């Protein structure tokens, strides 16, 4: 079987959709008008994926406030916006919550001094609302967006989180974002929660969810991890994968299916030794031992932090290298975090164009690699 290839994560939003979100928050347009922009962006995203040859498509989260915050606001089917600046925030949530991530420029990570990491001059961070009283309940489910975006779509669709409802709404793949996994290993004194050894708790929580599905269903449930790219920066690039993967592999016990998404596998990519060395050590103990579970490791073969578009041949080379460490029947290709805006290089529309060029290169490269490897 050829190397499977799928997109993971969000897509850049066109500038006109970003403007529409801002206009809605400021009361300049109605929710119905915002919805028209969202519909147009979702339709465009899906059509571009189909044109690129993507076997499984997504709307790229063009409707949601973000991958992390969409459950916090009122359901769009009630006619209210899913933006944190608009209406619909749950009554037991307030905006002054925990800083989830403090971002640093990648160039500072690579050249950091004894003083440690340097934050953005603009104080770039991500902050989640605070729960004032329990329990937490979803206000919006991913399936609400899926039902809207899948109208008239013949290609298989994937979505994130809210697993059972997403499958019921027609998703063929569901990805659970685990970006907090790598961040939980950072032990950043500026962000105290990262030093509280919470990784095991996060793994246990995910296992409690995955345990509710049959082995056959788990084949279509993935776990995504990354260094948390956002606005040309990352939150945990300096955390080696060796600190994360031993715990992440515990999510495949009891025949759990797990998809690992790395950053890059190219020899010249920062961090490749982190991924490859651990895979080499663990391949016989984990990947081959789990072959009967159809576990697939989807490796990132494009660099979302750099607008330079990889050639299909470069993608193929990366996958051939990866096949030395991961069994060919368990190797997949992806390109995570294409939501980056390359704000230093151009507009959101530029970033969107680059994202789809990288998707096309990944699909073509996976085909070339499959031919080279005879799969």
N, C-alpha and C positions, 0 to 999 in steps of 0.2 A: 504494500500500500504506500502511495506517495507520502512524503512528509506533510502532516497536517499543518495548516497555517490559518490563524485567526487574529483579529484585532482584539486588543484589550484596552479598556479605558475610554476616556472622553475624546472628543474631537474639538479642535478650535472652533469657536462660534464666529460666524461672519460679523463684520463690524456693524451692519444694520440691525442684527439681532441684539448685539450688546447695547446699541443705542436704544433699542426698543425696551429692553429691561430697565435701563436708566430712566427713560421717559415714563414708564409705568410707575416706578418708585416715586417719581416726582409729581405724579398725578396728571401728566400731560396726555396720556392715552388711557383708554379703558382696558380692562382685562380681555375683552373680546378682540380688541385690536392687537394686543400683545400675542394672543393665541394664534392669530393669522401669521404673524412673523415666525412663531415657533413651528407651526405647521409647515411653512415654506422651508425653514432650515432643516427640519427633520426629513422632509421629502428629498431635498437636495442631497443631504448626507447619504441617504440610502441609495439613491440613484447613482451617486458617484462611487459608492462601494461596489454596487453591482457592475458598473462599467469597468472597474478595476479588476473584476474577476473574483471578488471576495466570496468565499463559499458560505460564510455566516455573517450576516450584516447586523448593524446596530444603528440607532439614531444618533449616537455620539453624545447622549445626554444634553441635547439642545434645549430641552424643556426644564430640566431640574436646576435648582439653585446651585448644587454641586453634588458630587458623589457622596459626600459625607453628611450634607445637611438636608437633603430632600425629605427625610422622614420627619423633620422638625416643624414643617409648616403645613397649613391647611390643605387638604386634598384639592387638586385642581378641578375635580369633577363637581365641586361645590361652587365653582365660579370664582375662586380666590387664587391669587398669585402664589407661586412657589418661589418667592425671592425673600431673602431675609430682610431686605429693606422695605418690603411691602407688607400686606396684611397676612394674617393666618398663623403667626407664631403661636405655638401651644401655650395655654394659660399658665402652666407650671414651668415655663422656661423664661429666663431673662438673658439679656445679651452679654452680661459681664462675666462670662465663664472662663474656664481654664484655657490658657494658651496651649493649643495642641502641638504646634510646631513653630520654632524660631528658625527662619531661613537664613542661609549664608550664601554668598556668591561662590560659585564653583572655583573660580580662580583663587579665592582666599583659602579654600580648603586645601588646594594643592600647594600653597605657599604660606600656610599659617605660621605665625611666629610663636614665641613662648607665651604670648598673651592669649593664645587660643584663637577661637573663631571670631571673625568680624561680621557684625550684622549689617544689613542694608542700611544705607544712610536714611532711607525713608521709614525705617522701623518695621519692615515687612514681616508679618507673622500671620498665623491663622488661629482664630479664637472660636471656640464652640460655645453655644449658649449654656447657661447653668440651670440645672434642674433644681427648682425650689421645693418641690415636694413630689413624692413618688405616687404611683409608679410611672415610668416612662412608657408612653404608648405612641406608636406610629401615627402620624397625621396623614402621611401620604406613602403609598407603596409604589415600588418600581413598576409593578404591573399596571398601575394607572397610566403611566407614560407609555408602556408597551402597547396597551390596547389602542391608544391614540395613534401611535406611530406605525403599527402593523397593518392598518387599513389599506387594502390594495397592494400589499407586499407579498410576493410569491416566494422570495428567498427566505431561508431559515433565519430567525433572529435570536440574538442573545441579549441578556440583561444582567443586572446586578442585584444582589441581596433580596430580601423578602422572598426566600427561595421557593416555597411551595406555591405562593400566588403567582410568581413569575412563570413557573412551569404551567400552571393552570391557564394562564393568559396566552400561552403559545410559545414561550421561549424554548429554544432547543439547547441553550447553554446558559448557565448562571455562574457569574464570577463573584466571589467574595473578596472585597478589597482588604488586604492585610498590611497596608502601608505602616500601620502602627507597630507591626512586629519588629521591623528594623529600627524604628525610632525608639522603641522600648529598650533597646540595647545600647542606646547612645550614652546614657549617664551624664547628661548635660546639666551642670549646676544652675544654669539660667532657667531651666525648665524642670523643676524637681521631680515631676512624675516619672520622668525617664530613668531615674535612678532607684526606683522602688521595686525592681525585680518583678515587673508585672507581665513579662512575656508568657510565663506558664499560665497565668490566669487568662490571658487572651486566647491561648491555644485551647485551654479547657472550655472556654465559652464557645469557640467555634466547633469543638467536638460535640458539645451538647446539641448544637444545631444539626450537624452532619449526621449524628447518630439517628436522627428521625427519618432518614431516607434509606431506601434499599440499596444494596450494592450496585444494581443496575442503574438506579437514579444517580448515584454518586459519580458515575462515569461522566456525567455532564455537569458536575459541580466543580468549579476551579477555585484555587486560592491564588491571589495575585499579590506579589510583593515587589517593592522598588525603593529607591532612595527618596521618593517623595518630591518629584520635580514640580515646580510651580513658579511661573514668571521668570524663567531663565535661572532658577536657583533650585537647591535641594535641601532637605532637612536632615538627611542621615547618610550622605554619600561616603563619609569617612568610617562608617560602621562596617567592618568586614562581614561578608556573608557567613563566615565560620561562626560568628556570634549568633546568627539567626537560624540557619538551616537545621542544626541538630534538633532544635525545638519544633521547627516547622514540620520536620519529617514525622513527628509524633501524631500529626493530623492524618496520617494514612494508616495507622494501626486499625485493626479490625476491618481490613480491606477498604479503608477509606481511599478515595481517589483524590489526587492532589496535583495541581499543575503549577510548576514553578516558573515564574517569569523573571528573568534576570535583566540586567541593563544592556549589556553587549557581550558578544563572544569573540569579537575580532581581537587579533593579537595586539593591535595597537590601541585597544580601548582600555581606559582606566578601569581597574577592578576585575579584569578578566581572570587574573590568577585566583581571585577570591572564589569565583564560581567554579573554575575548572579543577582546581586542586581538591576542593571538597567533593566534587562530583567523582573525581578519580578515586578518592579514598572510599567513598560510600557506595560506589556503583554496584559492587557485588552484594553488599550487605542490604542495600535498599532497593535500587531500581530493578536489578535482575531478580531479586527475591520477590518483588511485587509484580512480576511480569503478568501473572494471571489476572491482575486487577485492571489491566489496560491503563495503567498510570502513564500519563504523558507529561514530559517537562517541556513547556513552551518557553524557548529561550528568546530573549530580545535580540534581534539582528539588525535593528536600526538604532541610531543614536538620537534620542529625542531632545538632547541638549544642544545639538548642533544642526543648523539649517541645511548643511551640505547633504545632498541626497545621495545615498549609497547606490551603487550600480547593482543590478541583479547578480553580476559575477561576484561582487564583494559579499553579498548576502549568501550566495552559494558557498563561497570559501569559508565563511563563518560557520555554516551548518556542517560542512565536511569536518572542520576542526572539532566541533561539538560532538560529532559522531564517534570520536576517539574516546570520549568519556561517558557518553550516554548511548545505550543501545538504539540502533536505528529505528526499531519498531516502537520506541518510546520517546522519540525526538520530535518536537514541534517547533514552529517559528511564529513569533509575534513581534509587535512593536508597541510597547506600552507608552503611556504618558504623551500621546500625540497632542494633548490639550495645551502644551506649552505654546506661548505666544511669540517667542523670539522678539521681544519688545525692543531689543537692541539692534535688530536687523530690519524690522519692517512692521507693517500693520497686521491686525488679526487676519485679514484676508490673505496676506502673504503667508502667514503661518498655516492657514487652512490649505492653501495650494501645496505647500511643502508636505503637509501631513499626507495628503492623498498621493503625492509622488512617492513618498516613502512606502506607503501601503502597496502601491503598484510594484515597486522594486522588490519588496518582501515576497509578494506572491510569485513574481517571475523567478526570483532567486531560489525559492523553495522548490519550484519545478525543476530548475537546473540541477540543484543539489540532489534531488530525488533520482534524476537520470544518472548523475555521477555515481551515486551510491547503490544504484540498481534496486531501488525500492519503488 
